[in-house]
Amino acid sequence: MRTPYSFSILRYVHDPVTQEFVNIGVAVYSGEAGFLRAKCATHYARITRMFAKIDRDRFRQLTFHIQEKIGEMGVSLPSALPFEPRLAIEHLLARVLPPDDSSVQFSHAGVGLTHDLEKTVAELFDRYVNRYTSTAGSSRRDDEDIWRTTFREPLERRHVTAHFAPKRIVAPNYDYEFQRAWKNDMWHLYEPVSFDMVEASSIVEKANRWVGRAMSLHDSPEKFEIHLLLGEPADSQLQGTFIKAQNILNKMPGKKELVRESEAEAFAEEFAKEVQQHEKAG
């Protein structure tokens, strides 16, 4: 039996007068299934190619915020909500992103029928967002996919995700905001990093960028440890390159931890123990 759903496209609108825009995400809602999900792009290169430079960190934080808040709403949705193809999804999305003249807006809703709502989210994202993005160097799974599909669930089962909060590390010549951080004797910074990419060169370059970022942050007066939650390449031919990437990441200065997808359960268990010990000590 197919399930009815409604969907909306998240757009970056460069000029409200000409209505020039770039699709940067999708949201899918089914009242019958009590389902609401969003998938947003975290890359901004296509926007800067088409228009002008944008604030990279702000764009990343905004798309992350929209995707996470819609996901949180989806978890809390009652399964008995009536299916309203237009009003329902627009009403729900307005709680996260009120309709106005800002540069990021949701489109009017479309509707459809599906056997698999999660698959439909991915298909709509590919159709309306990925197909217009250059594939050279792009990810099969982006950083937030690694968090959502691998690392979040074991942590949620242990009821510890509420302990995460954003933290900006400021160094003399650079600063960077980590979306998930936790503090005991020092700041622990948790960052999903996808190496499930199309080209081997992109995997190596991404690892080098993280080494450079860590070197720039190393001058910060704050004590911290970076925990990179690594997404592995789906293409078995890229496993050798992924090993090289890990060797590069091990050159990051300061305290660090590399956590592979196969270690997600053990990582969640260890984090839960650390939180428990910290709370007892406090």
N, C-alpha and C positions, 0 to 999 in steps of 0.2 A: 504494500500500500504506500502510495506516495504522499508526502507531507507538504502542505502548502507553506510558503514562506514569502517574506518581503525582504528587499535589500535596498541599500543606499550606498552611493559612491562618495567617498571623502575626496574633496578636491582642494588643491591649492589654487586660489584665484589671484592671478597677478594684478589684474586691473579690473575693478568693479564696473568700469564704464564699458570697456570692450568685452568683458567677460572671458578673457583669455585664461585658460586654466590647465592644470596638470592633475591627473588622477593619482592619488597617493594612498588610497585605502578603500576597504569595503566593510560594510556591516550587514549581517544577516540575522533576521528575526523570524521565529515561528511561535505564535501564541499557542498553537495546539501542542507543540512539543516542549514549551517552556524553554526555548532556546534563543540565546542572543550572544553573538560573537562578532568580533571585529579583527581585521588584520590590516596593519598599516605599514607602509614603507618606512624604513629608517635611513634610507640613502637619499641624498639631496642633489646628486650630480646632475640628474636630468633637469631639475628646476633651474640650476645655475646655467646649464647649457642653453635653455630656452629663454630665460629672462636675465636676471641679474644675481649677484651674490646674495646669499641669505645667511642668517645667523645659524651656523651648523648646530651648535649645542641646543639652541632654543627649538629648532625644528625637531631634533631628535627627542628632546624632552616632551614636546607637545604631542608628537605621534605616539610616543610611549604612554603618555598620560591617557590619551583617548582610548587606545587599545586596552589598557589595563582597567580603566573605569568601566568601559562597556563589558569587559569580561567579568568584572565583579558584579555588575547588574545582572548578567546572565546567570551567574551562580545562584543568585537570590530570587530569580523569577519563579513564581508558582507555576506548576505545570498546567493549571486549568485556565490560564488567561485566554480569552477569546481571540480568534484570528481576525485581525483588522489590517488589511494589506497596506494601507497608506497611513492612516492616523496613528496607529499603534507604534510603528517603528519611528516615525517622526517625533512623536511625543517622548519616547524613550531616549532617543539620541539627543533631543533638546536638553535633557537633564545634564548631559556631559558637554555638549557644544551648542549653546543657544543660537538660533538662527539670527544673524546680524550681517553687517557689511565687512566683517573681518576677512582676512585672506584665506582662512581655512573654513570650508563649508561642506555640509552634506547635501547631496542632490535630492530631488524628489524620488520617492520610492518606486521600485519595480517589484514585480511578483513572479513567482514560479512554483513548480512542484518538484520534489526530489525524494529519492530513496535514502540519501545520506547527507545530512546537513553540514557536517564537518567537511566532507569532500566538496560540497557546494561552495563553502567559504573559500577554499583553496582554488577552485576552478574560477570563481568570479574574480578573485585577486589576480590570477594569471591572465584572464581575459581583459580586464579593465586597467590593470596597473603594469604587470610584468611584460606584457606583449609590446608595450611602447617604450620599454627600457632596454638600452643596449645590453646584450648578454655577455659581452666580453668582461670577464672578471667578476661577474655577479654570482650571488650565492643561490644554491638550490634551496637552502634554508638560511634565513637571516639570523642575526644574534638572538632576537626575541623568540624565534621559533625554537631555538635550542633551550631557552629557559622554559617556555611553555610546554614543550612536548617531552622534555627529559628531566629537568631539575626541579621544577615547581612542585609536581605532584608528590614526590617522596617527602618534601619539606612540609607540604600542607597536611599530609597524613600525621605528621608529628606535631602539628599545630605551632609552628615556629615562624611562619612567614610574616607574622605581625611584628616581629622584632626588627625587620629590615626597614631602613629609612634612607632617603637620599643623603649623600655627603659629598661636598665639594672639597677637593684637596687643592690647596693654593700654594704654588711655589713662586719664587721671584720672577720667573719668565714665562710661566705657564700655569693654567689651572684646568681642572677637569672634574665634572660632577658624575659620580657613580650613583646609579639609581637604587642600588641595594647595598647597604652598609650596616654594620653592627659593631658596638664598642664594648670591650671589657678593659683590659689593660692598654689596649691600643685600638685603633680603627681597623676593622676587617672589611675589605671592599670586595664585593662579589660581582663579577662581570661575565655574562655569557658571551662567548666568542665563537662564531661559526666559521669552520674551515671546510664546510660542505660546499665547495665552490666549483666553478666550471673549469678553470684553468689552473695549472700547477703554479705558474708565476704569481697568480693572485694570492695563493696560499702563503707563499714565501713573503710577499710584500706586506700582507696583513700582519704576519708575525713580526716583521721588521718595524712596522708602525707601532706595535705595542711595546717593543723594546725602546724605541725613541720616546714614546709617551712616558714610560716608567722612568727613563733617565731624566726627563724634564721635571717629573714630579718628585724625584729623589731628593731634591734640594728643599723640599717643604719642611718647615720646623715641626710638623706633626708626625707622630709615629703611626705607621700603618703597614698592613700586609695586603697585597693584592692576590685574590683568589680568582683565577681565570677558569671558567667552566667551559670546557672545550667541546665543540661539535665536530665530529669526525666526517671525512669525506664519504659519501655514499659510493663513489666510484672507487673500486678496489685498486685501480691503477694509480690512484693518487695517494695511497697509503705511505709510500716511500717519501713523498713530498711532505706529508703530514708529520712524519718522524723528524724530517729536517726542520719543520716549523717549530716543533717542540724543543729541538736543540737550540734554535734561535731564541725562543722564549726563555729558556733557562739562563740566558745571558742578561736578563732583566736585573737591574741592581736592587738591593734591598730584599726584604722578606717577601716571599711569593709562594704560591701553590698552584700547580696545574692539575685540574680535575677532569678526567675523561668521562665520557657518557656512561661507560661501563661501571664507573665508580660512583654514580649518582646516589645509590642507596646508602653506601658506606659514608659518603660525604654528608648526607642528610642526618644519618644516625650520629655521627661525630659532632655535627653542629648542634643538634638537639641536646647532647650531653654537655657541651660547653655552655649553652644557654642555661641549662638546669643548674650546673655548678656555679655559674656566675650569680644566679638569683639566690641560691642558698648562701653564698658568701656575702651577698649584699644585705 
